[in-house]
Protein backbone atom coordinates (compact mmCIF):
# COMPACT_ATOMS: atom_id res chain seq x y z
CA UNK A 1 0.00 0.00 0.00
CA UNK A 2 2.89 2.33 0.75
CA UNK A 3 4.15 1.95 -2.83
CA UNK A 4 0.82 3.28 -4.12
CA UNK A 5 0.43 6.12 -1.65
CA UNK A 6 4.11 7.17 -1.67
CA UNK A 7 5.64 6.34 -5.06
CA UNK A 8 9.34 6.87 -5.69
CA UNK A 9 10.03 10.16 -7.45
CA UNK A 10 12.72 11.83 -9.48
CA UNK A 11 13.00 15.47 -8.43
CA UNK A 12 14.51 18.09 -10.72
CA UNK A 13 15.31 21.65 -9.77
CA UNK A 14 15.27 24.46 -12.31
CA UNK A 15 16.15 27.70 -10.59
CA UNK A 16 13.80 28.16 -7.65
CA UNK A 17 11.23 25.72 -9.06
CA UNK A 18 11.32 21.98 -8.52
CA UNK A 19 9.59 19.25 -10.53
CA UNK A 20 8.86 15.67 -9.55
CA UNK A 21 8.34 12.69 -11.84
CA UNK A 22 6.86 9.40 -10.73
CA UNK A 23 9.84 7.13 -11.42
CA UNK A 24 7.79 3.95 -11.51
CA UNK A 25 5.29 5.41 -14.00
CA UNK A 26 8.04 6.64 -16.33
CA UNK A 27 9.86 3.30 -16.34
CA UNK A 28 6.69 1.22 -16.72
CA UNK A 29 5.43 3.49 -19.52
CA UNK A 30 8.69 2.94 -21.41
CA UNK A 31 8.35 -0.82 -20.87
CA UNK A 32 4.80 -0.72 -22.26
CA UNK A 33 5.94 1.26 -25.31
CA UNK A 34 8.87 -1.12 -25.88
CA UNK A 35 6.56 -4.13 -25.59
CA UNK A 36 4.23 -2.58 -28.18
CA UNK A 37 7.14 -2.01 -30.59
CA UNK A 38 8.45 -5.57 -30.14
CA UNK A 39 4.98 -7.04 -30.58
CA UNK A 40 4.45 -5.07 -33.79
CA UNK A 41 7.86 -6.14 -35.09
CA UNK A 42 7.26 -9.81 -34.28
CA UNK A 43 3.84 -9.79 -35.96
CA UNK A 44 5.14 -8.20 -39.19
CA UNK A 45 8.65 -9.67 -39.39
CA UNK A 46 7.80 -12.74 -41.46
CA UNK A 47 4.63 -11.97 -43.37
CA UNK A 48 3.51 -14.84 -45.59
CA UNK A 49 0.49 -15.97 -47.57
CA UNK A 50 0.01 -18.73 -45.01
CA UNK A 51 0.05 -16.74 -41.74
CA UNK A 52 1.24 -18.11 -38.43
CA UNK A 53 -0.76 -17.61 -35.25
CA UNK A 54 0.79 -14.22 -34.44
CA UNK A 55 0.35 -12.84 -37.96
CA UNK A 56 -3.20 -14.16 -38.15
CA UNK A 57 -4.06 -12.53 -34.81
CA UNK A 58 -2.52 -9.24 -35.95
CA UNK A 59 -4.50 -9.30 -39.20
CA UNK A 60 -7.75 -9.99 -37.34
CA UNK A 61 -7.00 -7.14 -34.95
CA UNK A 62 -6.20 -4.69 -37.75
CA UNK A 63 -9.29 -5.68 -39.73
CA UNK A 64 -11.53 -5.41 -36.68
CA UNK A 65 -10.34 -1.95 -35.66
CA UNK A 66 -10.29 -0.70 -39.23
CA UNK A 67 -13.95 -1.72 -39.54
CA UNK A 68 -14.76 0.06 -36.26
CA UNK A 69 -13.15 3.32 -37.31
CA UNK A 70 -14.70 3.12 -40.79
CA UNK A 71 -18.18 2.49 -39.41
CA UNK A 72 -17.89 5.53 -37.11
CA UNK A 73 -16.07 7.94 -39.42
CA UNK A 74 -16.82 6.63 -42.89
CA UNK A 75 -14.18 7.59 -45.46
CA UNK A 76 -12.23 9.46 -42.78
CA UNK A 77 -11.82 6.28 -40.71
CA UNK A 78 -8.48 5.28 -42.23
CA UNK A 79 -6.99 8.58 -41.03
CA UNK A 80 -7.68 7.76 -37.38
CA UNK A 81 -7.28 3.99 -37.42
CA UNK A 82 -3.65 4.05 -36.25
CA UNK A 83 -4.45 6.37 -33.34
CA UNK A 84 -7.37 4.30 -32.04
CA UNK A 85 -5.65 0.94 -32.50
CA UNK A 86 -2.41 2.13 -30.88
CA UNK A 87 -4.30 3.72 -27.99
CA UNK A 88 -6.09 0.43 -27.33
CA UNK A 89 -2.91 -1.67 -27.51
CA UNK A 90 -0.87 0.69 -25.33
CA UNK A 91 -3.52 0.81 -22.61
CA UNK A 92 -4.08 -2.95 -22.87
CA UNK A 93 -0.40 -3.73 -22.38
CA UNK A 94 -0.17 -1.16 -19.57
CA UNK A 95 -3.15 -2.70 -17.78
CA UNK A 96 -1.83 -6.24 -18.19
CA UNK A 97 1.58 -5.34 -16.75
CA UNK A 98 0.12 -5.39 -13.24
CA UNK A 99 -0.26 -9.17 -13.48
CA UNK A 100 3.48 -9.72 -13.97
CA UNK A 101 5.69 -9.90 -10.85
CA UNK A 102 7.58 -6.71 -9.96
CA UNK A 103 5.72 -4.69 -12.58
CA UNK A 104 2.90 -2.17 -12.15
CA UNK A 105 0.37 -0.52 -14.42
CA UNK A 106 1.35 2.92 -15.80
CA UNK A 107 -2.40 3.57 -16.01
CA UNK A 108 -2.50 3.44 -12.22
CA UNK A 109 -1.14 6.99 -12.36
CA UNK A 110 -3.64 9.75 -13.16
CA UNK A 111 -0.95 11.62 -15.08
CA UNK A 112 -0.81 8.77 -17.62
CA UNK A 113 -4.55 8.53 -18.16
CA UNK A 114 -4.89 12.32 -18.31
CA UNK A 115 -2.17 12.51 -20.96
CA UNK A 116 -3.92 9.83 -23.04
CA UNK A 117 -7.23 11.66 -22.73
CA UNK A 118 -5.62 14.95 -23.76
CA UNK A 119 -4.19 13.32 -26.88
CA UNK A 120 -7.65 12.22 -27.98
CA UNK A 121 -9.09 15.61 -27.01
CA UNK A 122 -6.45 17.47 -29.05
CA UNK A 123 -6.91 15.26 -32.11
CA UNK A 124 -10.70 15.63 -31.95
CA UNK A 125 -10.62 19.44 -31.84
CA UNK A 126 -7.84 19.77 -34.39
CA UNK A 127 -9.82 17.51 -36.73
CA UNK A 128 -12.98 19.55 -36.14
CA UNK A 129 -11.17 22.73 -37.18
CA UNK A 130 -9.81 21.04 -40.31
CA UNK A 131 -13.21 19.68 -41.33
CA UNK A 132 -15.46 22.62 -40.38
CA UNK A 133 -13.03 25.51 -40.60
CA UNK A 134 -12.30 27.73 -37.61
CA UNK A 135 -15.51 29.72 -38.04
CA UNK A 136 -17.67 26.60 -38.20
CA UNK A 137 -15.80 25.10 -35.24
CA UNK A 138 -16.47 28.13 -33.02
CA UNK A 139 -20.06 28.41 -34.26
CA UNK A 140 -20.82 24.89 -32.99
CA UNK A 141 -20.26 26.08 -29.40
CA UNK A 142 -23.11 28.56 -29.72
CA UNK A 143 -25.67 26.01 -30.92
CA UNK A 144 -28.61 25.66 -30.49
CA UNK A 145 -28.44 29.26 -29.16
CA UNK A 146 -25.62 31.53 -27.93
CA UNK A 147 -26.45 31.30 -24.19
CA UNK A 148 -25.49 27.62 -24.26
CA UNK A 149 -21.83 28.47 -24.99
CA UNK A 150 -20.53 28.02 -21.39
CA UNK A 151 -22.25 24.64 -21.07
CA UNK A 152 -20.78 23.45 -24.35
CA UNK A 153 -17.28 24.43 -23.22
CA UNK A 154 -17.74 22.69 -19.86
CA UNK A 155 -19.10 19.64 -21.65
CA UNK A 156 -15.99 19.37 -23.81
CA UNK A 157 -13.65 19.73 -20.82
CA UNK A 158 -15.71 17.18 -18.90
CA UNK A 159 -14.92 14.59 -21.57
CA UNK A 160 -11.23 14.77 -20.68
CA UNK A 161 -11.95 14.49 -16.97
CA UNK A 162 -14.40 11.60 -17.28
CA UNK A 163 -12.22 9.67 -19.73
CA UNK A 164 -9.06 9.94 -17.63
CA UNK A 165 -10.70 9.35 -14.26
CA UNK A 166 -12.69 6.35 -15.52
CA UNK A 167 -9.55 4.47 -16.55
CA UNK A 168 -7.51 5.64 -13.56
CA UNK A 169 -10.27 4.78 -11.06
CA UNK A 170 -10.77 1.26 -12.37
CA UNK A 171 -7.08 0.37 -12.49
CA UNK A 172 -6.17 2.04 -9.19
CA UNK A 173 -9.26 0.60 -7.51
CA UNK A 174 -8.36 -2.88 -8.66
CA UNK A 175 -4.79 -2.50 -7.38
CA UNK A 176 -5.98 -1.29 -3.96
CA UNK A 177 -8.51 -4.12 -3.64
CA UNK A 178 -5.87 -6.72 -4.49
CA UNK A 179 -3.44 -5.28 -1.92
CA UNK A 180 -6.07 -5.18 0.83
CA UNK A 181 -7.31 -8.71 0.19
CA UNK A 182 -3.73 -10.02 -0.14
CA UNK A 183 -2.91 -8.60 3.27
CA UNK A 184 -6.02 -10.18 4.81
CA UNK A 185 -5.59 -13.69 3.42
CA UNK A 186 -1.80 -13.71 3.23
CA UNK A 187 -1.34 -14.38 -0.49
CA UNK A 188 -3.52 -17.48 -0.75
CA UNK A 189 -5.47 -18.56 -3.84
CA UNK A 190 -7.85 -15.59 -4.00
CA UNK A 191 -5.35 -12.75 -4.66
CA UNK A 192 -3.78 -14.39 -7.76
CA UNK A 193 -7.25 -15.04 -9.17
CA UNK A 194 -8.20 -11.42 -8.48
CA UNK A 195 -5.01 -10.24 -10.19
CA UNK A 196 -5.92 -12.25 -13.28
CA UNK A 197 -9.48 -10.89 -13.24
CA UNK A 198 -8.54 -7.22 -12.75
CA UNK A 199 -5.44 -7.44 -14.94
CA UNK A 200 -6.74 -9.31 -17.96
CA UNK A 201 -10.53 -9.01 -17.97
CA UNK A 202 -11.08 -5.56 -16.47
CA UNK A 203 -7.88 -4.28 -18.11
CA UNK A 204 -9.07 -5.40 -21.53
CA UNK A 205 -12.56 -3.96 -21.08
CA UNK A 206 -11.21 -0.60 -19.90
CA UNK A 207 -8.74 -0.37 -22.78
CA UNK A 208 -11.52 -1.04 -25.27
CA UNK A 209 -13.88 1.45 -23.61
CA UNK A 210 -11.21 4.17 -23.60
CA UNK A 211 -10.40 3.61 -27.28
CA UNK A 212 -14.07 3.54 -28.31
CA UNK A 213 -14.89 6.70 -26.36
CA UNK A 214 -11.95 8.45 -27.99
CA UNK A 215 -13.25 7.32 -31.38
CA UNK A 216 -16.76 8.54 -30.48
CA UNK A 217 -15.48 11.98 -29.42
CA UNK A 218 -13.57 12.34 -32.70
CA UNK A 219 -16.62 11.20 -34.66
CA UNK A 220 -18.84 13.77 -32.94
CA UNK A 221 -16.25 16.52 -33.45
CA UNK A 222 -15.97 16.02 -37.21
CA UNK A 223 -19.65 15.35 -37.81
CA UNK A 224 -20.99 17.67 -40.52
Secondary structure, DSSP 8 states (H G I E B T S, - for coil): -HHHHS--EEEEEETTEEEEEEHHHHHHHHHHHHHHHHHHHHHHTT--SS--HHHHHHHHHHHHHHHHHHHHHGGGHHHHHHHHHHHHHHHHHHHHGGGSTT---GGGSHHHHHHHHHHHHHHHHHHHHHHHHHHHHHHGGG-S-GGGHHHHHHHHHHHHHHHHHHHHHHHHHHHHHHHHHHHHHTS-HHHHHHHHIIIIIIHHHHHHHHHHHHHHHHHHHH--
